[in-house]
Amino acid sequence: MPNGVPPRMITPERRLEALQHVNRRRGGLRALWEWATIITIAVALFLGLHTFVLQAFKIPSGSMENTLLVGDFLLVNKVVYGAVVPGTGRRMPALRKPLRGDVIVFEWPKDRSKDFVKRLVGLPGDTLAMRDGILIRNGVALAEPYVSHVEPETDPVWDEFRWQSDFLVKTAGAAVAYHPSRNNWGPLVVPQEQYFVLGDNRDNSLDSRYWGFVPDSLLRGRPELVYFSFSPDSSAGLDWLTHVRWTRLGERVH
C-alpha cells in the first residue's frame, strides 16, 4: 500500500457497469457497420438492375399514340437485346434478336443523350416504301392496326427526307427524280446492322423517315409494361396524383 492508501476496490456492480458500457459501444459500431453494408448492397443491386436488367422510361411526346400516351411510365427490358456494359461499348449476350413489329427504346442517332421509343418496321436487307400512308415491306402492303393518322389529308414535303436518295432502289420511276414526302417515299433498302423505325402516330412522329436508320449498337431495350400513367394538365399542379390513368397501370406494351 504506497503512502498507506488502500487500493480502490472494484465491486461486482462496477465491473458489470464497465462491461455494459463497452458492449454498448461495440453494439453501436456493429449496427452502424451492418446498416452501411445493407445500404451498399442495396445501391449496388439497384445500379446493377438499372444497368443490365430494367430501366424506367417516361413517354414525353405523342409520337406513339395510341399505343403509348404522354405521361406513360414504362419498364424497359434491357436483357432481351443484350445490355451494354458501361465504358466498354460491348453488349452482353442477347435473349433474342429484334423482330419486325417490336416497340424498342434506343439512343437517338442525332443526339445520343436522348432516348427515343418507336416501332421497328425494317430489318437489315428489307426493302421499304410508303404509298399514301400505307407501309410496304418487301413488296407487301402491311395492315398495321396499331397505326393512327391525325392528318390523313395532308402530305408535307420536308428537306430532311433528302437523305433517302443514297439508299433508294433505282427503279424506273425513281431514275428521273425523287421527291419524297411524309406519306410517299422509297423504296429504300435497310443497310446491314441498321434498323428502320416509325412512330405509330404516323402523322406526328419524328422517325427514320426524317433522320435515317438506327445502328444496332444504339438499341437499349424493349418496353414491357406501363407501371404508372397520368394525363398531364398544365392547369393542375398535382396532376400526377389527380389525373392517374388507373386502367393503364400494368398494361403490356405491344
URZI-V652193 format. One record per backbone hydrogen bond with DSSP energy under -0.5 kcal/mol. CO is the residue of the C=O (numbers start at 0). NH is the residue of the N-H. E is the energy in kcal/mol with one decimal. If there is no record, write none. Layout:
BEGIN
CO_NH_E ; CO_NH_E
END
This chain:
BEGIN
0_3_-1.9 ; 1_4_-2.4 ; 3_5_-0.6 ; 8_10_-0.8 ; 10_14_-2.1 ; 11_15_-2.3 ; 12_16_-2.1 ; 13_17_-2.2 ; 14_18_-2.2 ; 15_19_-2.2 ; 16_20_-1.9 ; 17_21_-2.1 ; 18_22_-2.4 ; 19_23_-2.1 ; 20_24_-1.8 ; 21_25_-2.4 ; 22_26_-2.9 ; 23_27_-2.4 ; 24_28_-2.2 ; 25_29_-2.6 ; 26_30_-2.4 ; 27_31_-2.2 ; 28_32_-2.4 ; 29_33_-2.4 ; 30_34_-2.4 ; 31_35_-2.3 ; 32_36_-2.3 ; 33_37_-2.5 ; 34_38_-2.6 ; 35_39_-2.2 ; 36_40_-2.5 ; 37_41_-2.5 ; 38_42_-2.6 ; 39_43_-2.4 ; 40_44_-2.6 ; 41_45_-2.5 ; 42_46_-2.8 ; 43_47_-2.4 ; 44_48_-2.8 ; 45_49_-2.8 ; 46_50_-2.3 ; 47_51_-2.7 ; 48_52_-2.2 ; 48_53_-2.5 ; 52_77_-3.2 ; 52_78_-0.7 ; 54_75_-3.2 ; 56_73_-3.9 ; 57_59_-0.7 ; 58_70_-1.9 ; 61_64_-1.3 ; 62_200_-2.4 ; 63_66_-1.5 ; 63_67_-1.8 ; 68_71_-2.2 ; 70_229_-1.2 ; 71_58_-2.7 ; 72_226_-2.0 ; 72_227_-1.2 ; 73_56_-2.1 ; 73_75_-0.6 ; 74_76_-0.5 ; 74_223_-3.1 ; 74_224_-0.8 ; 75_54_-1.4 ; 75_77_-0.7 ; 76_221_-2.0 ; 78_81_-1.0 ; 78_94_-0.8 ; 79_94_-1.1 ; 79_95_-2.1 ; 82_91_-3.2 ; 83_85_-0.5 ; 84_87_-1.9 ; 84_88_-1.2 ; 89_84_-3.1 ; 98_101_-2.0 ; 101_103_-0.6 ; 101_119_-3.3 ; 103_117_-1.8 ; 104_219_-3.0 ; 104_220_-1.6 ; 105_115_-3.1 ; 107_110_-1.3 ; 110_107_-0.5 ; 110_113_-2.1 ; 113_107_-2.8 ; 115_105_-2.3 ; 117_103_-2.8 ; 118_120_-0.6 ; 118_197_-2.4 ; 119_100_-3.6 ; 121_195_-2.1 ; 122_125_-2.3 ; 125_127_-0.5 ; 125_189_-2.6 ; 126_137_-3.3 ; 127_186_-0.7 ; 127_187_-3.0 ; 128_135_-3.4 ; 129_184_-1.6 ; 130_133_-1.8 ; 132_134_-0.5 ; 133_130_-2.3 ; 134_141_-2.9 ; 135_128_-2.0 ; 136_139_-1.8 ; 139_136_-2.6 ; 141_143_-0.7 ; 142_144_-0.6 ; 143_146_-1.7 ; 147_201_-1.2 ; 147_202_-0.6 ; 150_153_-1.5 ; 155_181_-2.3 ; 157_160_-1.4 ; 158_161_-1.9 ; 159_162_-1.0 ; 160_163_-1.9 ; 161_164_-1.7 ; 162_165_-1.3 ; 163_166_-1.9 ; 164_167_-0.9 ; 166_188_-1.7 ; 167_169_-0.5 ; 168_170_-2.4 ; 170_174_-1.1 ; 171_175_-0.5 ; 172_176_-0.6 ; 182_132_-2.3 ; 183_180_-2.9 ; 184_129_-2.5 ; 186_168_-2.9 ; 187_127_-2.8 ; 187_189_-0.5 ; 189_124_-2.9 ; 190_193_-1.2 ; 192_215_-2.1 ; 194_213_-2.8 ; 195_120_-2.4 ; 195_121_-1.8 ; 196_207_-1.9 ; 197_118_-2.7 ; 199_147_-2.6 ; 199_201_-1.5 ; 200_203_-2.2 ; 204_206_-1.0 ; 206_209_-2.0 ; 206_210_-1.6 ; 207_211_-1.6 ; 212_214_-0.6 ; 213_194_-1.5 ; 214_217_-2.0 ; 215_218_-1.2 ; 217_106_-2.1 ; 220_104_-3.0 ; 221_76_-3.0 ; 223_252_-2.0 ; 224_74_-2.0 ; 224_226_-0.7 ; 225_249_-3.8 ; 225_250_-0.5 ; 227_72_-3.0 ; 228_244_-2.5 ; 229_231_-0.8 ; 232_235_-2.2 ; 234_236_-0.5 ; 235_238_-1.0 ; 237_240_-1.9 ; 237_241_-2.4 ; 238_242_-2.4 ; 242_230_-2.5 ; 243_245_-1.3 ; 244_247_-1.7 ; 244_248_-0.6 ; 245_248_-1.0 ; 247_250_-2.2 ; 250_225_-2.5 ; 251_253_-0.5
END
